[in-house]
Structure formats: structure tokens, C-alpha cells
């Protein structure tokens, strides 16, 4: 299969998603209770890394992170 080089995702794009998830954590700091801040931090980092792995083509690791997200949301 031939892929156009302009359509490929770069690591720079994936890091942009990771930055968005960290900003989401900082925004949620003002909206949540103090006890769940650690869980939310882990959740946002996991979402960011899942998008990173998905955008860079590591789909197996992205699927493992999705299961981690499900476990983390049940513990909040």
C-alpha cells in the first residue's frame, strides 16, 4: 500500500495530543476535589499517551492504555 508522506502522523502531532491532555488536567484541577487529583492526573496522562501511541502506529499499546483508562475511571 502506498501512503502519501503528507498524510503520515509525526511524533510532533502525538506530542501535541499529550500537551492537550496535560492542559486538561490543569483545567480540571479547579473543578474536582483534592482527593481525586492524583487519579485524574494518571487518567489524563494515560489518555495522552494512548493518543500518542495511536498516532504513531503502536496500536497494541494504545489498546492496553484504553483498558487502563477504564480501570482508572472506575476508581475515581
Backbone atoms as SQL, in Angstrom:
CREATE TABLE atoms (id INTEGER PRIMARY KEY, chain TEXT, resi INTEGER, resn TEXT, atom TEXT, x REAL, y REAL, z REAL);
INSERT INTO atoms VALUES
  (1, 'A', 1, 'UNK', 'N', 0.843, -1.173, 0.000),
  (2, 'A', 1, 'UNK', 'CA', 0.000, 0.000, 0.000),
  (3, 'A', 1, 'UNK', 'C', 0.892, 1.241, 0.000),
  (4, 'A', 2, 'UNK', 'N', 0.616, 2.158, -0.860),
  (5, 'A', 2, 'UNK', 'CA', 1.391, 3.398, -0.954),
  (6, 'A', 2, 'UNK', 'C', 0.688, 4.459, -0.110),
  (7, 'A', 3, 'UNK', 'N', 1.472, 5.085, 0.752),
  (8, 'A', 3, 'UNK', 'CA', 0.932, 6.120, 1.632),
  (9, 'A', 3, 'UNK', 'C', 1.596, 7.436, 1.271),
  (10, 'A', 4, 'UNK', 'N', 0.783, 8.442, 1.100),
  (11, 'A', 4, 'UNK', 'CA', 1.310, 9.769, 0.821),
  (12, 'A', 4, 'UNK', 'C', 2.046, 10.289, 2.052),
  (13, 'A', 5, 'UNK', 'N', 3.226, 10.815, 1.878),
  (14, 'A', 5, 'UNK', 'CA', 4.024, 11.252, 3.025),
  (15, 'A', 5, 'UNK', 'C', 3.385, 12.424, 3.762),
  (16, 'A', 6, 'UNK', 'N', 2.514, 13.168, 3.104),
  (17, 'A', 6, 'UNK', 'CA', 1.870, 14.284, 3.785),
  (18, 'A', 6, 'UNK', 'C', 0.765, 13.811, 4.722),
  (19, 'A', 7, 'UNK', 'N', 0.317, 12.565, 4.583),
  (20, 'A', 7, 'UNK', 'CA', -0.758, 12.056, 5.433),
  (21, 'A', 7, 'UNK', 'C', -0.241, 11.313, 6.654),
  (22, 'A', 8, 'UNK', 'N', 1.047, 11.098, 6.743),
  (23, 'A', 8, 'UNK', 'CA', 1.599, 10.375, 7.881),
  (24, 'A', 8, 'UNK', 'C', 1.567, 11.245, 9.127),
  (25, 'A', 9, 'UNK', 'N', 1.346, 10.583, 10.242),
  (26, 'A', 9, 'UNK', 'CA', 1.374, 11.283, 11.519),
  (27, 'A', 9, 'UNK', 'C', 2.806, 11.308, 12.037),
  (28, 'A', 10, 'UNK', 'N', 3.218, 12.439, 12.521),
  (29, 'A', 10, 'UNK', 'CA', 4.569, 12.579, 13.040),
  (30, 'A', 10, 'UNK', 'C', 4.541, 12.537, 14.562),
  (31, 'A', 11, 'UNK', 'N', 5.674, 12.260, 15.191),
  (32, 'A', 11, 'UNK', 'CA', 5.717, 12.327, 16.661),
  (33, 'A', 11, 'UNK', 'C', 5.339, 13.705, 17.184),
  (34, 'A', 12, 'UNK', 'N', 5.596, 14.748, 16.393),
  (35, 'A', 12, 'UNK', 'CA', 5.208, 16.096, 16.826),
  (36, 'A', 12, 'UNK', 'C', 3.701, 16.187, 17.026),
  (37, 'A', 13, 'UNK', 'N', 2.911, 15.577, 16.142),
  (38, 'A', 13, 'UNK', 'CA', 1.459, 15.575, 16.297),
  (39, 'A', 13, 'UNK', 'C', 1.053, 14.849, 17.569),
  (40, 'A', 14, 'UNK', 'N', 1.711, 13.736, 17.847),
  (41, 'A', 14, 'UNK', 'CA', 1.366, 12.966, 19.040),
  (42, 'A', 14, 'UNK', 'C', 1.702, 13.735, 20.307),
  (43, 'A', 15, 'UNK', 'N', 2.831, 14.438, 20.315),
  (44, 'A', 15, 'UNK', 'CA', 3.171, 15.228, 21.492),
  (45, 'A', 15, 'UNK', 'C', 2.194, 16.370, 21.691),
  (46, 'A', 16, 'UNK', 'N', 1.613, 16.863, 20.624),
  (47, 'A', 16, 'UNK', 'CA', 0.589, 17.895, 20.758),
  (48, 'A', 16, 'UNK', 'C', -0.626, 17.357, 21.513),
  (49, 'A', 17, 'UNK', 'N', -1.012, 16.103, 21.233),
  (50, 'A', 17, 'UNK', 'CA', -2.105, 15.483, 21.974),
  (51, 'A', 17, 'UNK', 'C', -1.736, 15.300, 23.443),
  (52, 'A', 18, 'UNK', 'N', -0.488, 14.950, 23.717),
  (53, 'A', 18, 'UNK', 'CA', -0.053, 14.798, 25.101),
  (54, 'A', 18, 'UNK', 'C', -0.119, 16.137, 25.824),
  (55, 'A', 19, 'UNK', 'N', 0.269, 17.214, 25.156),
  (56, 'A', 19, 'UNK', 'CA', 0.177, 18.540, 25.758),
  (57, 'A', 19, 'UNK', 'C', -1.267, 18.902, 26.058),
  (58, 'A', 20, 'UNK', 'N', -2.172, 18.552, 25.163),
  (59, 'A', 20, 'UNK', 'CA', -3.587, 18.844, 25.385),
  (60, 'A', 20, 'UNK', 'C', -4.092, 18.119, 26.626),
  (61, 'A', 21, 'UNK', 'N', -3.668, 16.868, 26.819),
  (62, 'A', 21, 'UNK', 'CA', -4.136, 16.127, 27.983),
  (63, 'A', 21, 'UNK', 'C', -3.590, 16.726, 29.273),
  (64, 'A', 22, 'UNK', 'N', -2.350, 17.240, 29.249),
  (65, 'A', 22, 'UNK', 'CA', -1.801, 17.876, 30.450),
  (66, 'A', 22, 'UNK', 'C', -2.537, 19.179, 30.743),
  (67, 'A', 23, 'UNK', 'N', -2.864, 19.950, 29.716),
  (68, 'A', 23, 'UNK', 'CA', -3.644, 21.167, 29.940),
  (69, 'A', 23, 'UNK', 'C', -5.038, 20.823, 30.465),
  (70, 'A', 24, 'UNK', 'N', -5.597, 19.710, 30.003),
  (71, 'A', 24, 'UNK', 'CA', -6.884, 19.261, 30.530),
  (72, 'A', 24, 'UNK', 'C', -6.800, 18.948, 32.008),
  (73, 'A', 25, 'UNK', 'N', -5.696, 18.349, 32.429),
  (74, 'A', 25, 'UNK', 'CA', -5.500, 18.071, 33.850),
  (75, 'A', 25, 'UNK', 'C', -5.441, 19.373, 34.641),
  (76, 'A', 26, 'UNK', 'N', -4.676, 20.349, 34.143),
  (77, 'A', 26, 'UNK', 'CA', -4.556, 21.613, 34.860),
  (78, 'A', 26, 'UNK', 'C', -5.895, 22.325, 34.948),
  (79, 'A', 27, 'UNK', 'N', -6.713, 22.218, 33.895),
  (80, 'A', 27, 'UNK', 'CA', -8.036, 22.833, 33.919),
  (81, 'A', 27, 'UNK', 'C', -8.938, 22.137, 34.934),
  (82, 'A', 28, 'UNK', 'N', -8.855, 20.809, 35.004),
  (83, 'A', 28, 'UNK', 'CA', -9.729, 20.068, 35.907),
  (84, 'A', 28, 'UNK', 'C', -9.320, 20.224, 37.358),
  (85, 'A', 29, 'UNK', 'N', -8.124, 20.731, 37.608),
  (86, 'A', 29, 'UNK', 'CA', -7.662, 20.920, 38.987),
  (87, 'A', 29, 'UNK', 'C', -8.629, 21.802, 39.762),
  (88, 'A', 30, 'UNK', 'N', -9.198, 22.792, 39.106),
  (89, 'A', 30, 'UNK', 'CA', -10.118, 23.710, 39.765),
  (90, 'A', 30, 'UNK', 'C', -11.534, 23.151, 39.854),
  (91, 'A', 31, 'UNK', 'N', -11.819, 22.048, 39.183),
  (92, 'A', 31, 'UNK', 'CA', -13.185, 21.547, 39.111),
  (93, 'A', 31, 'UNK', 'C', -13.435, 20.300, 39.946),
  (94, 'A', 32, 'UNK', 'N', -12.380, 19.745, 40.546),
  (95, 'A', 32, 'UNK', 'CA', -12.541, 18.470, 41.246),
  (96, 'A', 32, 'UNK', 'C', -12.089, 18.588, 42.687),
  (97, 'A', 33, 'UNK', 'N', -12.395, 17.554, 43.454),
  (98, 'A', 33, 'UNK', 'CA', -11.947, 17.502, 44.844),
  (99, 'A', 33, 'UNK', 'C', -10.471, 17.133, 44.881),
  (100, 'A', 34, 'UNK', 'N', -9.822, 17.492, 45.966),
  (101, 'A', 34, 'UNK', 'CA', -8.394, 17.262, 46.101),
  (102, 'A', 34, 'UNK', 'C', -8.048, 15.775, 46.125),
  (103, 'A', 35, 'UNK', 'N', -8.929, 14.930, 46.681),
  (104, 'A', 35, 'UNK', 'CA', -8.620, 13.511, 46.802),
  (105, 'A', 35, 'UNK', 'C', -8.476, 12.833, 45.447),
  (106, 'A', 36, 'UNK', 'N', -9.191, 13.298, 44.436),
  (107, 'A', 36, 'UNK', 'CA', -9.160, 12.607, 43.152),
  (108, 'A', 36, 'UNK', 'C', -8.196, 13.242, 42.150),
  (109, 'A', 37, 'UNK', 'N', -7.400, 14.202, 42.593),
  (110, 'A', 37, 'UNK', 'CA', -6.463, 14.862, 41.683),
  (111, 'A', 37, 'UNK', 'C', -5.422, 13.879, 41.158),
  (112, 'A', 38, 'UNK', 'N', -4.920, 13.011, 42.038),
  (113, 'A', 38, 'UNK', 'CA', -3.903, 12.054, 41.591),
  (114, 'A', 38, 'UNK', 'C', -4.481, 11.110, 40.547),
  (115, 'A', 39, 'UNK', 'N', -5.713, 10.659, 40.767),
  (116, 'A', 39, 'UNK', 'CA', -6.344, 9.766, 39.791),
  (117, 'A', 39, 'UNK', 'C', -6.581, 10.467, 38.470),
  (118, 'A', 40, 'UNK', 'N', -6.988, 11.722, 38.517),
  (119, 'A', 40, 'UNK', 'CA', -7.210, 12.458, 37.278),
  (120, 'A', 40, 'UNK', 'C', -5.908, 12.707, 36.538),
  (121, 'A', 41, 'UNK', 'N', -4.844, 12.963, 37.287),
  (122, 'A', 41, 'UNK', 'CA', -3.549, 13.171, 36.644),
  (123, 'A', 41, 'UNK', 'C', -3.122, 11.913, 35.889),
  (124, 'A', 42, 'UNK', 'N', -3.260, 10.758, 36.536),
  (125, 'A', 42, 'UNK', 'CA', -2.921, 9.495, 35.879),
  (126, 'A', 42, 'UNK', 'C', -3.829, 9.269, 34.677),
  (127, 'A', 43, 'UNK', 'N', -5.104, 9.591, 34.824),
  (128, 'A', 43, 'UNK', 'CA', -6.057, 9.393, 33.729),
  (129, 'A', 43, 'UNK', 'C', -5.699, 10.252, 32.523),
  (130, 'A', 44, 'UNK', 'N', -5.400, 11.529, 32.741),
  (131, 'A', 44, 'UNK', 'CA', -5.064, 12.405, 31.613),
  (132, 'A', 44, 'UNK', 'C', -3.746, 12.016, 30.962),
  (133, 'A', 45, 'UNK', 'N', -2.765, 11.607, 31.765),
  (134, 'A', 45, 'UNK', 'CA', -1.513, 11.152, 31.162),
  (135, 'A', 45, 'UNK', 'C', -1.726, 9.871, 30.359),
  (136, 'A', 46, 'UNK', 'N', -2.606, 9.000, 30.851),
  (137, 'A', 46, 'UNK', 'CA', -2.886, 7.768, 30.121),
  (138, 'A', 46, 'UNK', 'C', -3.602, 8.064, 28.814),
  (139, 'A', 47, 'UNK', 'N', -4.552, 8.999, 28.848),
  (140, 'A', 47, 'UNK', 'CA', -5.243, 9.381, 27.610),
  (141, 'A', 47, 'UNK', 'C', -4.250, 9.999, 26.626),
  (142, 'A', 48, 'UNK', 'N', -3.382, 10.855, 27.123),
  (143, 'A', 48, 'UNK', 'CA', -2.388, 11.475, 26.243),
  (144, 'A', 48, 'UNK', 'C', -1.440, 10.460, 25.634),
  (145, 'A', 49, 'UNK', 'N', -0.989, 9.513, 26.447),
  (146, 'A', 49, 'UNK', 'CA', -0.079, 8.504, 25.898),
  (147, 'A', 49, 'UNK', 'C', -0.807, 7.560, 24.954),
  (148, 'A', 50, 'UNK', 'N', -2.100, 7.306, 25.206),
  (149, 'A', 50, 'UNK', 'CA', -2.871, 6.469, 24.287),
  (150, 'A', 50, 'UNK', 'C', -2.960, 7.132, 22.915),
  (151, 'A', 51, 'UNK', 'N', -3.238, 8.425, 22.905),
  (152, 'A', 51, 'UNK', 'CA', -3.275, 9.147, 21.633),
  (153, 'A', 51, 'UNK', 'C', -1.905, 9.169, 20.974),
  (154, 'A', 52, 'UNK', 'N', -0.864, 9.273, 21.792),
  (155, 'A', 52, 'UNK', 'CA', 0.497, 9.244, 21.248),
  (156, 'A', 52, 'UNK', 'C', 0.769, 7.918, 20.549),
  (157, 'A', 53, 'UNK', 'N', 0.443, 6.806, 21.217),
  (158, 'A', 53, 'UNK', 'CA', 0.696, 5.500, 20.617),
  (159, 'A', 53, 'UNK', 'C', -0.187, 5.278, 19.394),
  (160, 'A', 54, 'UNK', 'N', -1.422, 5.756, 19.455),
  (161, 'A', 54, 'UNK', 'CA', -2.312, 5.592, 18.310),
  (162, 'A', 54, 'UNK', 'C', -1.809, 6.381, 17.112),
  (163, 'A', 55, 'UNK', 'N', -1.394, 7.619, 17.346),
  (164, 'A', 55, 'UNK', 'CA', -0.947, 8.466, 16.242),
  (165, 'A', 55, 'UNK', 'C', 0.364, 7.984, 15.641),
  (166, 'A', 56, 'UNK', 'N', 1.208, 7.328, 16.444),
  (167, 'A', 56, 'UNK', 'CA', 2.484, 6.848, 15.926),
  (168, 'A', 56, 'UNK', 'C', 2.398, 5.415, 15.423),
  (169, 'A', 57, 'UNK', 'N', 1.227, 4.801, 15.497),
  (170, 'A', 57, 'UNK', 'CA', 1.032, 3.488, 14.910),
  (171, 'A', 57, 'UNK', 'C', 1.213, 2.314, 15.848),
  (172, 'A', 58, 'UNK', 'N', 1.413, 2.552, 17.126),
  (173, 'A', 58, 'UNK', 'CA', 1.566, 1.457, 18.076),
  (174, 'A', 58, 'UNK', 'C', 0.197, 1.107, 18.659),
  (175, 'A', 59, 'UNK', 'N', -0.602, 0.394, 17.880),
  (176, 'A', 59, 'UNK', 'CA', -1.993, 0.162, 18.242),
  (177, 'A', 59, 'UNK', 'C', -2.142, -0.788, 19.427),
  (178, 'A', 60, 'UNK', 'N', -1.244, -1.763, 19.577),
  (179, 'A', 60, 'UNK', 'CA', -1.349, -2.688, 20.704),
  (180, 'A', 60, 'UNK', 'C', -1.184, -1.947, 22.027),
  (181, 'A', 61, 'UNK', 'N', -0.202, -1.057, 22.094),
  (182, 'A', 61, 'UNK', 'CA', -0.009, -0.287, 23.312),
  (183, 'A', 61, 'UNK', 'C', -1.190, 0.649, 23.559),
  (184, 'A', 62, 'UNK', 'N', -1.777, 1.192, 22.505),
  (185, 'A', 62, 'UNK', 'CA', -2.949, 2.052, 22.659),
  (186, 'A', 62, 'UNK', 'C', -4.110, 1.265, 23.246),
  (187, 'A', 63, 'UNK', 'N', -4.299, 0.002, 22.799),
  (188, 'A', 63, 'UNK', 'CA', -5.377, -0.826, 23.349),
  (189, 'A', 63, 'UNK', 'C', -5.137, -1.135, 24.818),
  (190, 'A', 64, 'UNK', 'N', -3.896, -1.376, 25.208),
  (191, 'A', 64, 'UNK', 'CA', -3.588, -1.614, 26.618),
  (192, 'A', 64, 'UNK', 'C', -3.877, -0.377, 27.453),
  (193, 'A', 65, 'UNK', 'N', -3.588, 0.797, 26.918),
  (194, 'A', 65, 'UNK', 'CA', -3.870, 2.026, 27.647),
  (195, 'A', 65, 'UNK', 'C', -5.368, 2.271, 27.779),
  (196, 'A', 66, 'UNK', 'N', -6.146, 1.861, 26.806),
  (197, 'A', 66, 'UNK', 'CA', -7.599, 2.026, 26.899),
  (198, 'A', 66, 'UNK', 'C', -8.147, 1.200, 28.059),
  (199, 'A', 67, 'UNK', 'N', -7.621, -0.003, 28.252),
  (200, 'A', 67, 'UNK', 'CA', -8.072, -0.799, 29.398),
  (201, 'A', 67, 'UNK', 'C', -7.650, -0.142, 30.706),
  (202, 'A', 68, 'UNK', 'N', -6.490, 0.525, 30.726),
  (203, 'A', 68, 'UNK', 'CA', -6.061, 1.252, 31.919),
  (204, 'A', 68, 'UNK', 'C', -6.993, 2.420, 32.199),
  (205, 'A', 69, 'UNK', 'N', -7.462, 3.092, 31.150),
  (206, 'A', 69, 'UNK', 'CA', -8.397, 4.205, 31.320),
  (207, 'A', 69, 'UNK', 'C', -9.699, 3.715, 31.946),
  (208, 'A', 70, 'UNK', 'N', -10.177, 2.557, 31.507),
  (209, 'A', 70, 'UNK', 'CA', -11.418, 2.013, 32.065),
  (210, 'A', 70, 'UNK', 'C', -11.250, 1.711, 33.548),
  (211, 'A', 71, 'UNK', 'N', -10.121, 1.134, 33.922),
  (212, 'A', 71, 'UNK', 'CA', -9.859, 0.838, 35.334),
  (213, 'A', 71, 'UNK', 'C', -9.750, 2.129, 36.138),
  (214, 'A', 72, 'UNK', 'N', -9.082, 3.135, 35.589),
  (215, 'A', 72, 'UNK', 'CA', -8.894, 4.397, 36.312),
  (216, 'A', 72, 'UNK', 'C', -10.209, 5.126, 36.516),
  (217, 'A', 73, 'UNK', 'N', -11.089, 5.110, 35.536),
  (218, 'A', 73, 'UNK', 'CA', -12.358, 5.819, 35.699),
  (219, 'A', 73, 'UNK', 'C', -13.254, 5.117, 36.714),
  (220, 'A', 74, 'UNK', 'N', -13.103, 3.834, 36.889),
  (221, 'A', 74, 'UNK', 'CA', -13.883, 3.132, 37.911),
  (222, 'A', 74, 'UNK', 'C', -13.394, 3.437, 39.313),
  (223, 'A', 75, 'UNK', 'N', -12.138, 3.867, 39.456),
  (224, 'A', 75, 'UNK', 'CA', -11.599, 4.132, 40.788),
  (225, 'A', 75, 'UNK', 'C', -11.807, 5.571, 41.232),
  (226, 'A', 76, 'UNK', 'N', -12.268, 6.447, 40.348),
  (227, 'A', 76, 'UNK', 'CA', -12.474, 7.862, 40.716),
  (228, 'A', 76, 'UNK', 'C', -13.763, 8.002, 41.501);
